[in-house]
Amino acid sequence: MVRENEIRKNEVAVEAPAAGDAGLVFIGRIRTPWTSRMETPRQGRHDGPVCTIEIFEPWVAALRGVDKYERLEVLYWLDRSRRDLVLQSPASDGEVHGTFSLRSPVRPNPIGTSIVVLERVENACLLVRGLDCLDGTPLLDIKPDRTMFKPIAPPQAAGDFQVGSETAHFCKKG
C-alpha cells in the first residue's frame, strides 16, 4: 500500500516556483465520507454514496436553475495534495508517466473535477453522486455537464477560424 506522501520508484519531484495569486475564491465546501486519500475512490462513481456540496453566501443565489440539470461538473481545490511531482508511478511498478497525462490529484495546481449526478437541491446544498475527494474539500465552481448543456446565448461560428493569413484547425488526435 502506498503512503500518502511517498515518492515511488522513478518518480521525480521538483521545487516549484513561488505561487502567484490567481484570485480564486472558495464558494463552498464538499462533504464526503472519506477522510483519507487512501480510502477515497480513484474516480467517482454515479452509483457511489450521496455527498453534499455546501454553497457559501453570497453564492447561494447562483444555484438558481441548477436543478434543471441531471449532471454537473464540479471543480474543487485538492488542498491536501502534493504539488511537486512532474513524473509519477501510479501503479507503483516503476513505470512513470508525466503528471499532465494522469488524473492524479498530485499536480502543480491541484484542481479536481468530477461529473456528478444531481440527486436534489436542498436550500444551499446540492446532494450528488460521483465525487472522489476528501471530506472538507474547498469548492471552486459548478457548471452544467458540457455534454448535456445547451447554451442560452446565440451560437457562434465553430470549426476553422482565421489567425493572421493562416487558417487554424481545432486539434484532433489521429
TILUM-390646 format. One record per residue: residue number from 1; residue in three letters; x, y, z of N, C-alpha, C, O, CB in turn. Coordinates in steps of 0.05 Angstrom, whole numbers, plus 5000, padded with zeros to 4 digits. Glycine has a CB too. Example, Ala and Ser with C-alpha at 12.3 -4.5 7.8 and 13.67 -1.06 7.14 Angstrom:
TILUM-390646
SITE,num,residuo,neast,nnorth,nup,caeast,canorth,caup,ceast,cnorth,cup,oeast,onorth,oup,cbeast,cbnorth,cbup
SITE,1,ALA,5264,4886,5156,5246,4910,5156,5264,4934,5156,5285,4934,5169,5226,4911,5181
SITE,2,SER,5257,4955,5142,5273,4979,5143,5258,5001,5157,5268,5023,5161,5282,4988,5114
end
This chain:
TILUM-390646
SITE,num,residuo,neast,nnorth,nup,caeast,canorth,caup,ceast,cnorth,cup,oeast,onorth,oup,cbeast,cbnorth,cbup
SITE,1,MET,5017,4976,5000,5000,5000,5000,5018,5025,5000,5039,5025,5013,4981,5000,5025
SITE,2,VAL,5009,5045,4986,5025,5070,4983,5017,5089,5006,4993,5092,5012,5020,5083,4956
SITE,3,ARG,5037,5101,5017,5032,5121,5038,5026,5148,5024,5032,5152,5001,5056,5124,5057
SITE,4,GLU,5013,5165,5038,5002,5190,5026,5023,5208,5012,5017,5218,4991,4989,5206,5047
SITE,5,ASN,5047,5211,5024,5066,5229,5011,5091,5214,5002,5112,5226,4999,5074,5250,5031
SITE,6,GLU,5089,5188,4998,5111,5173,4989,5119,5180,4960,5101,5184,4943,5105,5143,4991
SITE,7,ILE,5144,5181,4955,5154,5183,4928,5162,5155,4919,5180,5143,4931,5178,5204,4925
SITE,8,ARG,5149,5145,4899,5153,5117,4890,5178,5116,4872,5188,5137,4863,5129,5107,4875
SITE,9,LYS,5187,5092,4866,5210,5087,4849,5206,5102,4822,5185,5100,4810,5214,5057,4844
SITE,10,ASN,5226,5116,4814,5227,5131,4789,5210,5156,4788,5209,5170,4767,5219,5113,4766
SITE,11,GLU,5195,5163,4809,5180,5188,4809,5200,5211,4813,5221,5208,4825,5159,5188,4831
SITE,12,VAL,5193,5234,4803,5210,5258,4804,5194,5281,4816,5173,5288,4806,5222,5265,4776
SITE,13,ALA,5206,5293,4837,5194,5317,4848,5212,5341,4841,5236,5338,4837,5191,5315,4879
SITE,14,VAL,5200,5364,4839,5215,5389,4833,5208,5409,4854,5189,5407,4869,5208,5399,4804
SITE,15,GLU,5225,5430,4856,5219,5452,4873,5203,5472,4857,5214,5484,4838,5244,5465,4886
SITE,16,ALA,5178,5476,4864,5160,5493,4848,5167,5523,4853,5175,5530,4875,5131,5488,4855
SITE,17,PRO,5163,5540,4833,5167,5568,4838,5146,5579,4858,5126,5566,4863,5165,5584,4811
SITE,18,ALA,5151,5602,4869,5132,5614,4888,5105,5618,4874,5104,5625,4850,5143,5641,4898
SITE,19,ALA,5084,5613,4888,5057,5615,4877,5049,5644,4874,5055,5661,4891,5037,5601,4895
SITE,20,GLY,5036,5650,4851,5025,5676,4847,4995,5674,4854,4984,5652,4854,5029,5686,4817
SITE,21,ASP,4983,5696,4861,4955,5695,4868,4937,5695,4844,4936,5715,4829,4948,5718,4887
SITE,22,ALA,4923,5673,4840,4904,5672,4817,4878,5685,4824,4860,5687,4807,4900,5642,4809
SITE,23,GLY,4874,5693,4848,4850,5707,4856,4826,5688,4860,4803,5696,4857,4843,5727,4836
SITE,24,LEU,4831,5662,4866,4810,5643,4869,4795,5648,4895,4807,5656,4915,4821,5614,4869
SITE,25,VAL,4769,5643,4895,4752,5646,4919,4738,5619,4922,4725,5610,4903,4732,5670,4916
SITE,26,PHE,4739,5608,4945,4724,5583,4951,4695,5591,4955,4688,5608,4971,4736,5568,4976
SITE,27,ILE,4678,5578,4939,4649,5585,4940,4633,5565,4957,4609,5569,4961,4638,5585,4912
SITE,28,GLY,4647,5545,4968,4633,5526,4985,4652,5505,4995,4676,5507,4992,4610,5513,4970
SITE,29,ARG,4640,5484,5006,4656,5462,5017,4642,5436,5009,4617,5435,5008,4659,5464,5048
SITE,30,ILE,4657,5415,5004,4646,5389,4997,4647,5370,5020,4668,5368,5034,4661,5377,4972
SITE,31,ARG,4625,5356,5025,4623,5337,5047,4621,5309,5035,4602,5303,5020,4599,5342,5066
SITE,32,THR,4641,5292,5041,4641,5264,5031,4647,5246,5055,4654,5256,5077,4663,5260,5009
SITE,33,PRO,4644,5220,5051,4650,5201,5073,4680,5196,5077,4688,5181,5096,4636,5175,5069
SITE,34,TRP,4697,5207,5060,4726,5200,5061,4743,5220,5075,4742,5244,5069,4736,5196,5032
SITE,35,THR,4759,5211,5094,4777,5229,5109,4806,5223,5103,4824,5238,5113,4772,5225,5139
SITE,36,SER,4812,5203,5087,4840,5196,5079,4841,5191,5049,4823,5179,5038,4850,5172,5095
SITE,37,ARG,4862,5200,5037,4866,5195,5008,4866,5165,5003,4859,5156,4981,4891,5208,4998
SITE,38,MET,4875,5149,5022,4878,5120,5018,4850,5107,5016,4848,5085,5005,4894,5108,5041
SITE,39,GLU,4830,5119,5026,4803,5107,5025,4785,5120,5004,4763,5110,4998,4789,5109,5052
SITE,40,THR,4794,5142,4992,4779,5156,4972,4780,5141,4945,4801,5131,4937,4789,5185,4969
SITE,41,PRO,4757,5138,4931,4758,5124,4905,4775,5139,4885,4778,5164,4887,4729,5121,4894
SITE,42,ARG,4787,5124,4867,4804,5137,4847,4788,5154,4827,4798,5174,4818,4820,5115,4832
SITE,43,GLN,4764,5146,4821,4746,5161,4804,4719,5159,4817,4712,5138,4827,4746,5152,4774
SITE,44,GLY,4704,5180,4817,4677,5179,4828,4659,5161,4812,4663,5158,4788,4665,5207,4831
SITE,45,ARG,4639,5149,4825,4620,5131,4811,4592,5143,4815,4585,5152,4836,4622,5102,4822
SITE,46,HIS,4577,5142,4793,4550,5153,4795,4531,5136,4812,4509,5145,4818,4538,5155,4767
SITE,47,ASP,4540,5112,4820,4524,5096,4839,4537,5097,4867,4530,5081,4884,4521,5067,4829
SITE,48,GLY,4556,5115,4870,4570,5118,4896,4553,5131,4917,4529,5137,4912,4596,5133,4892
SITE,49,PRO,4564,5137,4940,4548,5149,4961,4540,5178,4955,4553,5192,4939,4565,5149,4987
SITE,50,VAL,4518,5186,4967,4508,5213,4964,4527,5231,4980,4532,5226,5004,4479,5217,4974
SITE,51,CYS,4537,5252,4968,4555,5271,4980,4541,5299,4979,4523,5303,4963,4583,5272,4966
SITE,52,THR,4550,5317,4997,4537,5343,4999,4556,5365,4991,4579,5366,5000,4526,5348,5027
SITE,53,ILE,4547,5382,4973,4563,5406,4966,4549,5429,4979,4526,5436,4972,4565,5410,4934
SITE,54,GLU,4562,5442,4998,4552,5465,5013,4561,5491,4999,4585,5494,4994,4561,5465,5043
SITE,55,ILE,4542,5508,4992,4549,5533,4979,4548,5556,5000,4529,5558,5016,4529,5539,4956
SITE,56,PHE,4569,5572,5000,4571,5594,5019,4556,5619,5008,4553,5622,4984,4600,5601,5025
SITE,57,GLU,4547,5636,5026,4537,5663,5018,4562,5678,5009,4583,5674,5021,4522,5678,5042
SITE,58,PRO,4560,5696,4990,4537,5705,4976,4530,5689,4951,4515,5699,4934,4540,5734,4969
SITE,59,TRP,4541,5665,4948,4539,5649,4923,4514,5632,4921,4509,5619,4900,4563,5632,4920
SITE,60,VAL,4497,5631,4942,4474,5613,4942,4455,5620,4919,4444,5602,4907,4459,5615,4969
SITE,61,ALA,4451,5645,4913,4433,5653,4891,4442,5642,4865,4425,5639,4846,4431,5684,4890
SITE,62,ALA,4467,5636,4862,4478,5625,4836,4468,5597,4831,4472,5586,4809,4508,5626,4837
SITE,63,LEU,4455,5584,4851,4444,5557,4847,4418,5558,4831,4409,5537,4822,4440,5544,4874
SITE,64,ARG,4407,5581,4827,4382,5583,4813,4383,5570,4785,4400,5577,4769,4373,5613,4810
SITE,65,GLY,4366,5550,4780,4365,5536,4755,4382,5511,4753,4379,5496,4734,4373,5555,4733
SITE,66,VAL,4399,5507,4772,4417,5484,4771,4402,5458,4773,4411,5437,4764,4438,5485,4794
SITE,67,ASP,4378,5459,4785,4362,5434,4788,4351,5424,4761,4339,5403,4761,4339,5440,4807
SITE,68,LYS,4354,5439,4740,4345,5431,4713,4364,5411,4700,4358,5400,4680,4342,5455,4696
SITE,69,TYR,4387,5407,4713,4408,5390,4701,4411,5364,4716,4410,5363,4740,4434,5405,4700
SITE,70,GLU,4413,5343,4700,4417,5316,4712,4446,5313,4722,4450,5301,4743,4411,5295,4691
SITE,71,ARG,4465,5324,4707,4493,5321,4714,4506,5349,4715,4500,5366,4699,4508,5302,4694
SITE,72,LEU,4525,5351,4734,4540,5376,4737,4570,5369,4737,4578,5347,4744,4532,5390,4763
SITE,73,GLU,4586,5389,4729,4615,5387,4731,4623,5403,4756,4616,5427,4758,4630,5397,4705
SITE,74,VAL,4636,5390,4774,4645,5403,4799,4675,5406,4799,4689,5387,4794,4635,5386,4824
SITE,75,LEU,4684,5431,4804,4713,5436,4805,4720,5443,4834,4706,5459,4847,4721,5459,4785
SITE,76,TYR,4741,5431,4843,4748,5435,4871,4779,5436,4875,4794,5427,4858,4737,5412,4888
SITE,77,TRP,4787,5447,4898,4815,5451,4904,4824,5428,4922,4815,5425,4944,4820,5479,4918
SITE,78,LEU,4843,5412,4912,4853,5389,4926,4874,5399,4946,4899,5396,4942,4865,5368,4907
SITE,79,ASP,4865,5411,4967,4882,5426,4986,4902,5409,5002,4920,5420,5014,4864,5441,5005
SITE,80,ARG,4899,5383,5002,4917,5366,5017,4935,5350,4998,4948,5331,5007,4902,5347,5035
SITE,81,SER,4937,5358,4973,4953,5344,4953,4981,5356,4951,4985,5380,4954,4940,5343,4926
SITE,82,ARG,5000,5338,4945,5027,5348,4938,5025,5364,4912,5006,5361,4897,5047,5324,4934
SITE,83,ARG,5045,5381,4908,5044,5398,4884,5071,5397,4869,5075,5413,4850,5038,5426,4891
SITE,84,ASP,5088,5378,4876,5115,5379,4866,5124,5357,4847,5146,5358,4837,5134,5379,4888
SITE,85,LEU,5107,5337,4842,5115,5315,4824,5110,5321,4795,5088,5330,4788,5100,5289,4832
SITE,86,VAL,5130,5317,4779,5127,5320,4750,5126,5293,4736,5114,5290,4714,5151,5337,4738
SITE,87,LEU,5138,5272,4748,5136,5245,4739,5124,5228,4762,5132,5231,4785,5163,5234,4730
SITE,88,GLN,5104,5211,4755,5091,5195,4776,5089,5166,4766,5089,5160,4743,5063,5207,4781
SITE,89,SER,5087,5149,4786,5084,5120,4781,5060,5110,4796,5062,5098,4818,5110,5104,4790
SITE,90,PRO,5036,5115,4785,5011,5109,4800,5007,5079,4806,4994,5072,4825,4988,5118,4784
SITE,91,ALA,5019,5062,4790,5015,5033,4795,5038,5022,4813,5038,4998,4819,5015,5017,4769
SITE,92,SER,5056,5039,4822,5079,5032,4839,5096,5010,4826,5109,4994,4840,5069,5022,4866
SITE,93,ASP,5095,5008,4799,5111,4988,4786,5137,4998,4773,5151,4984,4759,5094,4975,4764
SITE,94,GLY,5143,5024,4779,5167,5036,4768,5163,5049,4742,5180,5065,4733,5188,5015,4766
SITE,95,GLU,5141,5044,4728,5135,5057,4703,5125,5085,4709,5107,5089,4725,5115,5041,4685
SITE,96,VAL,5137,5105,4696,5130,5133,4702,5114,5145,4680,5116,5138,4656,5155,5149,4707
SITE,97,HIS,5098,5164,4688,5081,5180,4670,5083,5209,4678,5086,5215,4701,5051,5170,4671
SITE,98,GLY,5082,5227,4658,5082,5255,4664,5056,5263,4678,5034,5252,4672,5085,5272,4639
SITE,99,THR,5058,5280,4697,5034,5289,4713,5011,5297,4695,4988,5291,4702,5042,5311,4731
SITE,100,PHE,5017,5311,4673,4995,5320,4656,4982,5299,4640,4962,5304,4626,5005,5342,4638
SITE,101,SER,4992,5274,4641,4979,5252,4627,4963,5235,4646,4953,5213,4638,5000,5235,4613
SITE,102,LEU,4960,5244,4671,4946,5229,4691,4923,5246,4703,4923,5270,4700,4965,5220,4714
SITE,103,ARG,4904,5232,4716,4884,5246,4731,4890,5246,4761,4872,5250,4778,4856,5233,4726
SITE,104,SER,4915,5242,4768,4924,5242,4795,4918,5269,4809,4918,5289,4796,4954,5236,4796
SITE,105,PRO,4912,5268,4835,4908,5293,4850,4934,5308,4855,4934,5331,4863,4895,5287,4876
SITE,106,VAL,4957,5295,4850,4983,5308,4854,4990,5323,4828,4996,5311,4808,5005,5286,4861
SITE,107,ARG,4988,5349,4830,4993,5366,4806,5002,5394,4815,4997,5402,4838,4968,5368,4788
SITE,108,PRO,5014,5410,4797,5023,5437,4805,5000,5454,4816,5004,5468,4836,5036,5451,4782
SITE,109,ASN,4978,5454,4803,4954,5468,4812,4933,5446,4817,4920,5438,4798,4944,5490,4791
SITE,110,PRO,4929,5437,4841,4913,5414,4847,4883,5419,4845,4869,5421,4865,4919,5403,4874
SITE,111,ILE,4874,5422,4820,4846,5427,4814,4834,5400,4807,4842,5386,4788,4841,5448,4792
SITE,112,GLY,4814,5391,4822,4799,5367,4817,4774,5373,4802,4762,5394,4805,4794,5351,4843
SITE,113,THR,4765,5354,4787,4739,5357,4772,4725,5330,4771,4738,5309,4767,4744,5368,4744
SITE,114,SER,4699,5331,4775,4683,5307,4774,4657,5314,4760,4646,5336,4763,4677,5295,4802
SITE,115,ILE,4647,5295,4744,4620,5297,4733,4602,5282,4753,4606,5258,4757,4618,5286,4703
SITE,116,VAL,4583,5296,4765,4567,5284,4785,4537,5283,4776,4529,5298,4759,4569,5300,4812
SITE,117,VAL,4523,5265,4788,4494,5263,4784,4481,5279,4806,4485,5274,4830,4484,5233,4783
SITE,118,LEU,4464,5298,4798,4450,5314,4818,4425,5299,4827,4407,5293,4812,4441,5342,4805
SITE,119,GLU,4425,5293,4853,4402,5279,4865,4380,5299,4872,4356,5295,4866,4411,5263,4890
SITE,120,ARG,4388,5321,4885,4369,5341,4893,4383,5366,4904,4407,5365,4910,4348,5330,4914
SITE,121,VAL,4368,5388,4905,4378,5413,4917,4362,5417,4942,4338,5415,4942,4375,5437,4897
SITE,122,GLU,4376,5423,4964,4363,5429,4990,4375,5455,5000,4398,5455,5011,4367,5406,5011
SITE,123,ASN,4360,5476,4997,4370,5503,5006,4396,5509,4993,4398,5512,4969,4372,5504,5037
SITE,124,ALA,4417,5512,5009,4444,5520,4998,4461,5495,4994,4486,5498,4992,4458,5539,5017
SITE,125,CYS,4449,5472,4991,4465,5447,4988,4456,5432,4963,4432,5431,4957,4463,5430,5012
SITE,126,LEU,4475,5420,4950,4470,5401,4928,4476,5373,4938,4498,5369,4950,4486,5408,4902
SITE,127,LEU,4459,5354,4934,4464,5327,4941,4470,5312,4915,4453,5311,4897,4440,5313,4957
SITE,128,VAL,4494,5301,4913,4504,5290,4888,4517,5262,4892,4523,5255,4915,4524,5309,4875
SITE,129,ARG,4520,5248,4870,4535,5223,4870,4557,5226,4849,4553,5238,4827,4517,5198,4864
SITE,130,GLY,4580,5215,4855,4602,5215,4835,4627,5230,4843,4645,5233,4826,4592,5226,4810
SITE,131,LEU,4629,5238,4867,4653,5253,4876,4675,5234,4884,4670,5210,4890,4646,5271,4900
SITE,132,ASP,4699,5244,4884,4723,5228,4891,4743,5246,4906,4767,5245,4901,4736,5217,4866
SITE,133,CYS,4733,5261,4925,4751,5279,4941,4746,5275,4970,4727,5263,4979,4746,5308,4933
SITE,134,LEU,4764,5286,4986,4763,5284,5015,4742,5302,5027,4735,5322,5016,4790,5290,5027
SITE,135,ASP,4732,5294,5050,4713,5310,5065,4725,5337,5072,4748,5338,5081,4704,5295,5091
SITE,136,GLY,4711,5358,5067,4720,5385,5073,4735,5398,5050,4745,5420,5053,4738,5384,5096
SITE,137,THR,4735,5386,5027,4750,5397,5003,4737,5424,4995,4712,5425,4993,4749,5377,4980
SITE,138,PRO,4753,5445,4991,4742,5471,4982,4731,5469,4954,4743,5457,4936,4764,5492,4984
SITE,139,LEU,4708,5482,4949,4695,5483,4923,4703,5507,4908,4703,5529,4918,4664,5482,4927
SITE,140,LEU,4710,5503,4882,4717,5525,4865,4694,5534,4847,4690,5558,4843,4741,5518,4848
SITE,141,ASP,4680,5515,4835,4660,5522,4815,4641,5499,4810,4648,5476,4815,4672,5533,4789
SITE,142,ILE,4618,5504,4798,4599,5484,4789,4589,5494,4762,4583,5517,4758,4575,5481,4810
SITE,143,LYS,4588,5475,4743,4577,5481,4717,4560,5458,4707,4564,5435,4716,4601,5486,4696
SITE,144,PRO,4541,5463,4689,4526,5441,4677,4546,5423,4662,4566,5434,4651,4503,5451,4658
SITE,145,ASP,4542,5397,4661,4558,5379,4646,4558,5388,4617,4536,5390,4605,4548,5349,4649
SITE,146,ARG,4581,5393,4605,4582,5404,4578,4570,5386,4557,4561,5396,4536,4611,5410,4571
SITE,147,THR,4569,5360,4562,4557,5342,4543,4527,5343,4543,4514,5332,4524,4567,5313,4548
SITE,148,MET,4515,5355,4563,4486,5357,4564,4476,5386,4563,4452,5391,4565,4476,5343,4590
SITE,149,PHE,4494,5405,4561,4488,5433,4563,4481,5445,4536,4496,5441,4517,4511,5448,4576
SITE,150,LYS,4459,5458,4534,4452,5474,4510,4454,5503,4518,4440,5513,4535,4422,5467,4500
SITE,151,PRO,4473,5517,4505,4478,5545,4512,4452,5562,4508,4436,5558,4490,4500,5557,4494
SITE,152,ILE,4450,5582,4526,4427,5600,4525,4433,5622,4504,4415,5632,4491,4421,5613,4553
SITE,153,ALA,4459,5630,4502,4467,5651,4484,4465,5641,4455,4466,5617,4450,4496,5661,4490
SITE,154,PRO,4463,5659,4435,4462,5651,4407,4488,5636,4399,4509,5642,4411,4458,5675,4389
SITE,155,PRO,4487,5618,4379,4511,5603,4371,4532,5621,4359,4526,5643,4348,4503,5581,4352
SITE,156,GLN,4557,5612,4361,4579,5626,4349,4591,5608,4327,4587,5584,4328,4601,5634,4370
SITE,157,ALA,4605,5620,4308,4618,5604,4287,4637,5584,4300,4651,5591,4319,4632,5622,4267
SITE,158,ALA,4638,5560,4290,4656,5539,4300,4672,5528,4277,4667,5534,4254,4641,5517,4315
SITE,159,GLY,4691,5511,4283,4707,5498,4262,4732,5514,4256,4746,5523,4274,4690,5494,4236
SITE,160,ASP,4737,5519,4230,4761,5534,4222,4757,5563,4229,4735,5574,4228,4767,5531,4192
SITE,161,PHE,4779,5576,4236,4779,5605,4240,4805,5616,4231,4825,5602,4230,4773,5612,4270
SITE,162,GLN,4806,5642,4225,4829,5655,4214,4848,5665,4236,4839,5678,4255,4821,5678,4195
SITE,163,VAL,4874,5660,4233,4894,5671,4250,4914,5684,4231,4930,5670,4218,4908,5649,4269
SITE,164,GLY,4913,5711,4230,4930,5724,4211,4922,5716,4183,4899,5718,4176,4961,5718,4216
SITE,165,SER,4941,5706,4167,4935,5697,4140,4932,5667,4138,4927,5657,4116,4956,5707,4120
SITE,166,GLU,4934,5653,4161,4932,5624,4161,4905,5615,4172,4893,5630,4187,4955,5611,4177
SITE,167,THR,4896,5592,4163,4872,5580,4174,4880,5561,4196,4897,5543,4192,4855,5566,4152
SITE,168,ALA,4869,5564,4220,4876,5546,4242,4854,5525,4244,4830,5531,4238,4878,5562,4269
SITE,169,HIS,4860,5502,4253,4841,5480,4256,4842,5471,4285,4862,5472,4298,4848,5457,4237
SITE,170,PHE,4818,5461,4294,4817,5451,4321,4835,5426,4322,4836,5411,4303,4788,5444,4329
SITE,171,CYS,4848,5422,4344,4867,5400,4348,4851,5374,4349,4832,5371,4365,4883,5404,4373
SITE,172,LYS,4859,5355,4333,4846,5329,4332,4868,5307,4333,4888,5309,4320,4829,5325,4307
SITE,173,LYS,4863,5287,4349,4882,5264,4351,4876,5246,4328,4853,5241,4321,4880,5250,4378
SITE,174,GLY,4897,5235,4316,4892,5215,4295,4908,5221,4271,4906,5207,4251,4864,5214,4288
end
